[in-house]
């Protein structure tokens, strides 16, 4: 398996897993995925998130699988819309003052 993560069209992380894992039918399988993360590449995408603007994300890669039909390299792709940092409720109850 190999994959790369983009935030606002900037690659911020990638990984390649060379270990094989047996995934059984009708069961849950847990795998540890390595990651190479580059925070300095966040750039303007992180700034947009801090300011409350949304930024998109993409995860792309491939999964190499052995099937009863032979070896297959299956592409994976997940794209998301707006990733934002949210401010938490500060619980100061300013509106209830008399």
C-alpha positions in Angstrom: 0.0 0.0 0.0 1.2 3.5 -0.8 -0.6 6.8 -0.2 -0.2 10.5 -0.1 -2.2 13.2 1.7 -2.8 16.7 0.3 -4.3 19.7 2.0 -5.4 22.5 -0.3 -3.5 20.8 -3.2 -0.2 20.7 -1.3 1.3 17.3 -0.4 1.8 17.2 3.4 2.2 13.5 4.1 3.0 10.2 2.4 3.8 6.6 3.3 4.5 3.2 1.9 3.7 0.0 3.6 5.5 -3.1 2.3 4.3 -5.6 4.9 1.6 -8.1 3.8 -1.5 -8.5 5.8 -4.1 -11.2 5.5 -7.6 -9.7 5.5 -10.2 -12.3 6.2 -13.8 -12.3 5.0 -16.4 -10.8 7.4 -13.7 -9.8 10.0 -12.1 -6.6 11.1 -8.4 -6.3 10.4 -6.1 -3.7 12.1 -3.0 -2.5 10.3 -0.3 0.0 11.4 0.3 2.5 8.6 3.6 4.4 8.6 3.5 8.1 7.7 6.0 10.8 6.7 4.5 14.1 7.8 5.8 17.6 6.7 4.2 20.3 8.8 6.2 23.0 7.1 4.3 22.2 3.9 1.0 23.3 5.4 1.7 26.9 4.3 -1.4 28.9 3.3 -3.7 25.9 3.8 -3.2 26.0 7.6 -3.5 29.8 7.6 -6.9 29.5 5.8 -8.0 26.9 8.3 -7.0 29.2 11.3 -8.9 32.1 9.7 -12.0 30.0 9.4 -11.9 29.5 5.6 -12.3 26.0 4.4 -9.6 24.0 2.6 -10.0 20.8 0.8 -8.1 17.5 1.4 -7.3 14.6 -0.8 -5.9 11.1 0.0 -4.7 9.1 -3.0 -2.8 5.9 -3.3 -2.8 2.2 -4.3 -3.4 -1.1 -2.5 -1.7 -4.1 -3.9 -3.8 -7.2 -3.3 -3.6 -10.9 -4.2 -7.1 -12.2 -5.1 -8.4 -15.5 -6.4 -8.2 -13.8 -9.8 -4.5 -12.8 -9.5 -2.6 -9.8 -8.4 -4.4 -6.4 -8.6 -3.2 -2.8 -7.9 -6.4 -1.1 -6.7 -6.4 2.7 -6.7 -7.8 4.6 -3.6 -8.9 8.2 -3.6 -10.8 10.2 -1.0 -11.5 13.9 -1.5 -13.2 16.1 1.0 -14.6 19.6 1.0 -14.0 22.1 3.6 -11.7 21.4 6.5 -11.9 24.1 9.2 -10.6 24.7 12.7 -13.5 25.4 15.0 -13.5 27.6 18.0 -14.8 25.8 21.1 -17.5 27.3 23.3 -15.7 29.4 25.9 -18.6 29.0 28.5 -18.2 32.6 29.7 -21.9 33.3 29.6 -21.5 37.0 28.6 -25.1 37.1 27.4 -26.6 36.3 30.9 -25.1 39.4 32.6 -27.6 41.9 33.9 
